[in-house]
Amino acid sequence: MEPASLKKRSQSRLRTRTRRNHEQASSQTSEASSMPAVVSVPQSASNPMFAYLNMFLSTIGFKSKSSQWNLGEYSEAHLSDEAALEAVERDIATTLKTPLPPPVPMAVMTPCPTSGTLYKYQSDLPRLPIPTLEETGATYLKSIRPLVTDEQYEKTAAAVHEFLKPGGVGEELQRRLIAHDQSFVDVKKHVNKPAGRAAEIITAAMEFRRLVTSQELVPDMARKAPLCVNQYRYLFNSCRIPQRGEDIARTADPSENNHIIVMRKNQFYVLELVVDGRQLSTTEIESQIELIYFFAGDHKDLPIGAFTTQDRDSWFKLREKFISVSSKNMLSLDKIETSAFVVCLDDTTPVTYEERAMSCWVGDGRNRFFDKSCEFIIFDNGVAGFNGEHSMMDATPTSRMCEFILEGLEKGKFNHGVSAGQKLDPPRKLSFDLTASVIRDVRAAEEKFDALVAQHDLKVVVFEGYGKNAIKKLGCSPDAYAQMAIQLAYYKTYGKCVATYESAQTKKYAYGRTETGRSVSVESVAWVKGMQDESLSLEEKGQLGRKAVAAQSSYMALAADGRGVDRHLLGLRLLIKPGEKKPALFTDASFALSSHWALSTSQITSEYFLGYGWGQVVSDGYGVAYMIKEESLHFNLVSLNLHNDVFRYNFLEALREMRPAFEATIPPPKK
């Protein structure tokens, strides 16, 4: 066990020591081979330096196991002093006659580039605005009104008034926030031909990667206005790395890392896609994939990828322990983390919407490495899917990439190359040193994952009665209409309205990501109740519906402009210093209620996708991902085994009932 006295700073130094590129690690291994393979530290943990030195020695290529290493003057005090730690490390390196490699960080916070086609608008984008306290206060009160009683509303209004008082805590937090701101699935083609399907997707993905890395990709635009493209930097050769407290994103040089990782039967294979300066043709890639199917056979390896299914703090500890076993483990992880992307060759054959959705969302949790930005999944029946890591990117870059791949393949846009006839080295299987402890850790991770997945239910709603084309003819925003369908279906299921999150992108600002669109309004509550009131006419229901749609669209426009309440309130709350009393605004019951996202929703739409989704964000809620296609609407429902079947039925009923009401109130054509 690691002594509790080990300080955070020493752990950070060790993590930094392991952040070396592949060339440094290989070079060090070569140098170390001429020196003693084993050095010793005392086996007693009575000296707090014990764990630190054991871990440090493993990072420079030595194993420690006996009790002869003399710690001498080293003490716990060294652990909290950066200069002292450096002296200890130099002393050890000198004694072992091995060079101490300079630390190479995995991730460096650098500004987004401003040159090349992809980034040409980046420097022109404005910064995200910080709303005034008065703006946020008024919008917040309006958003919580339909969710609380009159008595609770008066209490919340008083808390907001107190927060906004001149010279009060709100103004101080706003000042800190301003200062802080200034400081910084697919169409089937290769049915039952998974190797061919994988190969063509790899070729297409590499073409999109070329456009991104060469900065030739045309920037994302919204109504002819450029959007921030910073997130594209994390699309390829990128990986999320668990750390204590806060993870980091590791990015590798794409010019030096043209390999991908192909997984089959929990095994990891390195497939080099560029040989002698030439990218392999699709046919050559298919041949290499066929070799991986052959090499993997029917044997399933210990699923190291299951580690990435664990909570981040647990995975951080497991990763530190895993790489301390041997340099081989560290180098194998390095090869995975620096790869362009991962291709998972699953041995299942999903057919139904639910089977495909579950397989792409979680699979069996073993033939995956969830920390990678992009994982393409190919099933044995030729069906393909995608899994994306969300912390580094929102859906826009990955959705655009997937649409690029599927549309390009369907329309024959890609150059699949010509085989050069040269003999290619076969894909190389990565190996790991597995101790009894590591095996136990993996098995425990599998059990925890299986138990977690078993708690969930996933259902897919496919409504083919009408879609975006018809909704536009009704004079409605398709997104607002879909949001009202969610509200009505939920009300039919539970008889109440709950706080609803919709993702609103703020990428018209530099480094913008998302703001919360609060979909529930006084108008939406009145409408869902009206739809259940048999005494109201279709025209009356339609008029209520149009007010609800307008309210939703209005808030979404506010959120996309960076003037929603949630990001602002989050920034203010995080700047409350330890020991400071929380303002009543943040302890008020309405604050927790109005941000308890029982409905977490978002839209991505492509005529090429069969569906997409994610899990719920609260235990009594749903994750609702939806697509508004030209002639259909799709909703992916995930919960902890709530009333998914009833909810799904009520979606279909709600969509059938909505159309006549809105048809009865179609506005006259504009002159």
N, C-alpha and C positions, 0 to 999 in steps of 0.2 A: 504494500500500500504506500502511496505517496504521502510523506509527512505533511500534516496540515500547515506546518510553518513555512512551507515553500511559498515564496512570494510571487505575486502576479508578474512582477517585472522579470524574474528569472525564467518563468514559463514563456514569457514573450520572447526573451533572448533565445531560448531553445528553439521555439518555432521559427524564429528568424534564421537560426543556424541551419535548419533543414530546408530553407528556401533557396536551394541552389539549382542551377539549371543542369540539364542532363550531362553536358560536357564536363562541368566541374565535378559532378558526382563520379563519372567514369574515370576521370583523371585521378581523383583521389583514391579510388579503388585500386588503380594501378600502382600508385605510390605506396599505398598501405601494404601491398602484397610483399614488399621487401622488408617489412618490419614485423614485429611480433603481432600475431593475430589476436592475442588475448592480453588484456591488461586487467589489473585487479583493483577492486575497491572493497572496503569492509562490508561484510554481509549484515552487520548489525545496523539497524536504522536509528541508533541512539544519536548519531551525529546527523543533523539535518542536511548536511551537504551530500549525504549518501545518494539520495534519489537524484539530486541535480547532476552529480558527477556521472552516475550510471547513464542517465539520459544524454548528457553531453558527449560522453565517449561514444555512444551508439551513433550520434550524428556525424562523427568524424571517422566512422568505419571500424571501430573496435568493439569487441565484446568484453564484458567484465564478469568474472564469476568467482574468483577466489578472494582471500582476505588479506593480501599482502600490500595493497596500495596504501601508502602512508598519507593520511589527510593532513597530518601535521597541524599547521596553524589555521587551517580552513575552518570557518565557523558559520553559524547561522547569520551572523551580521553581514557576511559577503552577499547573501541572497537579496538584500534590500539596497545594495549599493552598486550602481552600474559600473563604475570604474573598478571596484573591487572584483566584480565578476569577470571583467575583461582581464584583469591581472591573473586570476585563477586559471582562465582558459589559456592565456599565453604560457603560464607556468607548465600546464599539462602538455601543451603542444611542444614546448621546448624539451621537456623530459622524454616525450615519445619520439622526438626528432621528426615531427611531421608538420607540414605547413598548416596554418590555420586559415582556411579559405574565407574570403570576405563574404559577408551575408548578402544574398541577392533576394530582395523582397519578392514575394509571389504577386503582389498587387501594389501598384503605385497610383495614388489618386492624381491623375493628370487631366488637364483641360481637354475638352473635345477638340479634335483637329478642325481647322477652318479652310482647308484647301481641298481641291478635288471636287468633282461633280456632286458626290454624296454630301459633302459638308459645306458646300458653297454658301448656303444661307445661314449657317450656324451662328456666325458672329453678328448677324443682323437681328436675331431673335431677342425680344425683350426678356427681362427677368420676370419670374413669377411675382405677381403683386402680393403685398400684404394688406388685406382689407383693414379698414379702420375698426376699432372696437365697436363703434356704434352700428356699422354695417352688419358685422357678425352677430351682435346682440339682437338686432331686429330680425334678421333672417333665422336665427336659431329659435327665437320665440315662435315665429310663424311655423317653423317645421315641427315643433313639439306639440303645438296646440291640438291637432287631431288625435294625439296619442294619450293625453292625460285628462284628468278630471278638472273641473273649474277650480276646486280648492288647490290641487297640485299646481295648476297653471299659475295661480296667484303667488304661491310660494316660490316657484321658479322665476317669475317676473321680478320678484323682490331680490332674489339672488343675482339676477342679471343686472338690476339697477345698482346694487351694491358693488358689483364687479366693475361697472362702468363709471363709478363715482370719480370725479376729478381728484387727482392726487392719490388715488387708491391703488390697490394691488394690481388691478387690471392694467393701468397705465404703466406700472413698473415692468410687468411681464411683457407688455407690448414694446417697451423700450429695449428690453433684453433681446426680444425676437428680432427687432430691426437691426440691432447691433450684430447679432449672430448671422443674419442674412448677409450683411455687408462683408462678413469675413469669408466668405466663400462664393372526315376522314377520307376518304379518297375514292376515286372511281377505279373499279377493278379492271386490270388489263391482263396481267400475268396470272390468271387463275391456275392454282396448283403448280406454279412455277416460281417459287419464292426466290431462288437465286437470281433469276432474270429480273424480278421485280426489285430486289435489293440493289442490283447493279445499276439499273436505270435511274433509280432514285439517288444513288450515290453520285452518279455523273451530273445529274441536274442540281443537286445540292452543292457540288463543287463549283458549278458555274455561278450560282448565286454567291458563293463565297468569294469567287474571283471578282465579281462586281463590287462586293463590299470592301475587300482588302485593297483593291486598286482604286477605290473611291469613285468608280464610274457609275455606281447605282444612282438613279435619279431620286432625290429626296422625297419623303412622304409629303403630300400636300393636302390641304383641306380648303376647298373653295378658292383655289389658286394661291393660298397662303402657305408658306413652308412650315413644316413641323420639325421639332427637335429630333435629330437622328443619333444622339449620343448612345442610345441603347444598342445600336448595331455593332458597337465595338465588342459587345459581350456575346454575340451570336455564335461565333466560331472560335475554336481553340481556347475555350473558356470553361471555368469550373468553379463552383462554389466550394469554399474550404471551411470546414467547421473550426471555430475558434471559441475560446472562453468569452462569454459575454456577447460578442458580436462577430458574425462570420465575415470573411473577406472573399472577394472575387479574384481568382487567379486567371490571368490571360497570358498566353504564350505566343511567341512570334510565329505568325502563319507561314512566313517564308522559310522557316527552319523546321516546321512541324507539319508535314503534309501527310501524316498518317492518320488513320481512323482506328477506332477500336470496334471489333465485331464480336458480339457475345453470342454464344450458343451453349446450351446446357450448363449455364453458370460459368463457362470458361471465357477467358479474355484473349482475343487474338489481335495482334498488331498487323494491320494491312497498310503497307506503304502504297500511296496512290501516285506518287511521282518518282520515277526511276530514270536516272541519268538525265534529269531535266525534262522528262516527258511524262505527261499525265497518262495513266493507263486508259485504254479504250474501255467502253462498256462491256465488250465481249471479254476482254482480259480480266476485268473486275469480276464478271460473272464466273469465270473459271476459278479465280481465287476464292470466291464465296463458296463454290462447290467443294473446294478443298477443305474449307472450314467445316462444312457439313460432314465431310468424310472423316476428318481428324477428330471431331467432337464425338462422333458415334452416338451411342445411346447412354453413355456414362455422364452423370451429372456431378460436377465438381462441388466442393464446399462453396456455397454462394457468398463470396466476399462482398458482392454488391448489396447484400442484405444489411450491411452496416449503414448504408445510406438511407434506410427506411426509419432509422431511429431518431429520437428527438436530438436536437443539435448539440446540447451539452453532453449527452451520452456519447454521441458519435465523436465529438472532440476528444473525449477521454479514450475511447476505443482506438481512434486513429493514432493518438500519441503512443499508446501501448503497442499497437500493431507495427508501427514503423521502428519502434525501439527493438523489436525482435531481431531485425537484420536489415542491412542495406538493400538486400534484394527486394524486400517489401516496399521500401521507400522508392526504389527505382521503378518498380512495377506500377505503383500508384502514380508516380510522375508521368509515366507513359500514358496512362489513362487520362490524367488531368490535362495534359498538353495536347491531346488529340484534337483533330478538327471537329469531330463529333463522334457519337456512338451509334452503331447499328445493332439492334437486338433481334436475333433470329429466334423467335419463339417456336416452341413445338406444339402449339395449340392451333385450333381451327375455328375461331369465332365466326358466327353467322348472324345472329340477331343483333338488333341495335344495342340491347343491353349487354350482350356478350362482348361486342366490339368496344363499347364504352368502358366496361370494367377492365378489359384487357389492356387498353391504352392508358387508362388512368393509373392502375396499380399493378396489373398483371399478377404474377405470383410473388412479386417483391424480391425475386432472386436473380432473374436474368436481366437485371437492370443496374445502372449506376446513376441514381437520381440526381446527383450533384452536377452532372454535365448539363450545359445549357440546352443541348439538342440531342434527343435520342429518337432515331427513326426505328420503327418496330415493324418487322416483316413476319407474318404468320405462315404456317405451313400450307395454307390454302391460297397463298398469294395476296391476301388482304394486307393492307399496310396502314400504319397509323403513326402518330407522333406524340412524344411527351416532352414538355418543356419545363425547365427550371425557372420559377417565376420571380425570384428575389432580384435578379439582375436586369430583367426585362419584363415589360408588359407584353400583351398579346400581339401588338401591331407588327413588330419585326418578324416573329415566327409565323404569324398568319400570312403575311405577305410572302414569306419564303415558301410556305407550303402551297399557296395558290400559284406562285411562280413555277414550282416544280410540276404540279398537276396539270396546269394549263399548257405548259411547255411540252410535256410528254404527250398530252392528248393531241396537240396541234403540230407535233413534229418539229419543234423549234430548236432542239439541241443537236450539237455536233457530237456524235457518239464515238468519234475517232476510229482509227484503223490500227489493228494489231501490228506490232513491229516484228513479230516472229522471234523475238529474243526470249531466252529462258529466264523466267522470273523466279526469284526466291519465294518459297512458299510463305504464307502468313506465319508469323511467329507467336506461339502461345506464351503468355506471361505466366510466370510461376511465382509462388509465394512460399515462405517458410511458415509452416503452421505448427504452433505449439499446442499442447493440450488446452491451455488457457484460451488461445485464439479460437479453437474449435468450439469450446463451450460458449464463448462470446457470440459467435455466429449463430449457433443453435438457439441461444436465448433471443437474439435479434429476430430470427425467423418466427419464434413462438409469439413474441410481442406483436410482430406485424400481422400474423394470421389472426390473432385475437382482435386487433384493431379493425381489420377489414371485415371480420365477421359481424361487427356491430353495425355495419352500414348497409343501406339499401339504395339501389339505383334503379330508376325507371326513366324511360324515354317517351316523350309525347311527340308523335308525328301527326300533325293536322294538315291534311291535304285538301281541305275545303276551299281555301283561298290563301293568298300570300301578299307580298308587298305590292304587287300591281293593283290588286283590288283595294287594299287599304289606302293607297294614294288616291284612288278614285273616290273614296269616301271623304277626302279632304283632311286626312289625318296624318300626323307624323307616324311612320311605321314603328319606330322605337317606342314612342309614347303609347301607342295602341297596344303593343306587346306588354308594356309595363302594366297597363290597366287590366290586361288579361290575367297577369300574375296576381294582381290585387283581387280581382273578382274570384278567381279560382281559390285563393287562400281564404277569402271571406266565406265562400260556399263550404269550405272544408272545416273551418274553425269558428265561424261566426264573429270574427273580430279582425281588426287591422293591426299590423305590427310594423315596427321600424324596418325599412327596406333600403338596402344599399344598392345603388347602381354605379358602376365605374364610369366616370367622366374624365376623358383624357385632357391633360393640360399641356400638351406638347407644342402648343403654339408659342410657349415660353421656353427659354433655354433651360435644359435639364428638367423640364416638367415631366411629370408622370401621370398621376391621377388625383382627382378630388371626388368626394362622395356626392352623388346625386341622391337626394332624399325624396323618394318617389311618393311617399304618403303625404297627402295634403288634406286640408279641410274639404276641398272639392272632390278628391278621390274617395274619401269616406262617404260623403253624401251620395256619390254616384253608385258605389257598390251596394249601399243600403237601398237606393232607389231601384236598382236592377232586381232586387228581391221583393219589391213592393208591387203586388199585383194591381193595386189601385192606380198606378201611374201608367200613362199611355206610352207607346214607343217613342213619340216625339219628346215627351218630358224626360224619358230615360236618355234619349240621344242628346238632349241639351245638357243634361247633367254630365254625360260622358265627355262632351266637347269641352266643358269647363275643366274637367279633371285632366284631360289630355293637354290642354293649354297650360295648366298649372305645372304639370310634369315637365313640359318642354321649357317653360320659363326657368324653373330651378336648374335644369340641366345646362341651359345657356349660362346661367350664373356660375355654376360649378366649373364649366369648361373655361370660363374667363378667370378662374382662380379666385372666385369670390364666394365659394361655398363656406360652410362654417367649420367642417370637421378638421381640415388640415390646419387652419388657423388656431382653433382651440387646442389641437394636439401640440403645436409649437409652443403656445403659451404655457400649457400644463407641464411640458417637459423642462421648462426653464424655471420652475419652482425649485429653489435650492433646498438641500437637505436641512431639515429642522424648521423650515418655513411652514406656516399654517396654510393649508389649502383653502382657497376662496370657496365660499358657499356654492358658487356656480358649479364647481367640480364635485362637490359632495351631495348636491341636490339629487333626489331620486330621478327627476326627469332627465338628468344628464346621462345616467346609466341606461335608463329605459330607451331613450331616443337613439342610442348608439349600440343597442343590443340587436345586432343585425339578424333577426330571425329569418329574413329573406336576403340572401347575398346574391346579387344578380349582375349579369353583364352580357353583352352581345358581341359575337363575331359571326359574320355571315360570308359564306362562299357557296356558290352553286356546286363546287367540287367536294365540299365537306359533307359527310353523313352525320356529323355531330361533334360535340366537344363538351368539356365540363370539368368540374372540380368538386371538392367536398364542402360541407356546411362550415360555417365559422363559429357557431355556437351550438351547444348540445341539443337545444330544443328548436333548431332552425333547419333551413334548407339551403343548399347551394343550387341556384337556378341559372344555368347557362342556356342561352337561346340564340337561334338563328332565324332571320326573317328572309326567306328565299322568295323568288319571284312568285311562285305559286303554292307555297307551303310555309308552315311555321313549325319549328322544332324546339322543344324544351327538354333539357336534361335535368332531372331531379335527383338530388342526393341528400340523404338524411340518416340519422341514427335510428333506422327502423321505425320511423314515424308512419303517418298514413299516406305513404307514397301512392298506393293503388287508388285511393279515394281522391287524392290530390290530382293524379293524372286524369281520372275520369272527369273531375270538375274543370280541368283545363279545356277538355274537348267540349264540354257543355257551355262553358263561358264563351268560347270562341264562336260557337254556333249562335248563342243568344246576342252577342254584341253586334254582329253585322246588321240585323234588321233595325236595331235602334239607331245606329249611325246612318244607315241608308235613309231613315225617315227624316233625317236632319241635314242632308247634304247641302252645303251652302251653294248659292247660285254661282255660276261661272263668273270669273272676274272679267270685266270689260277692258 
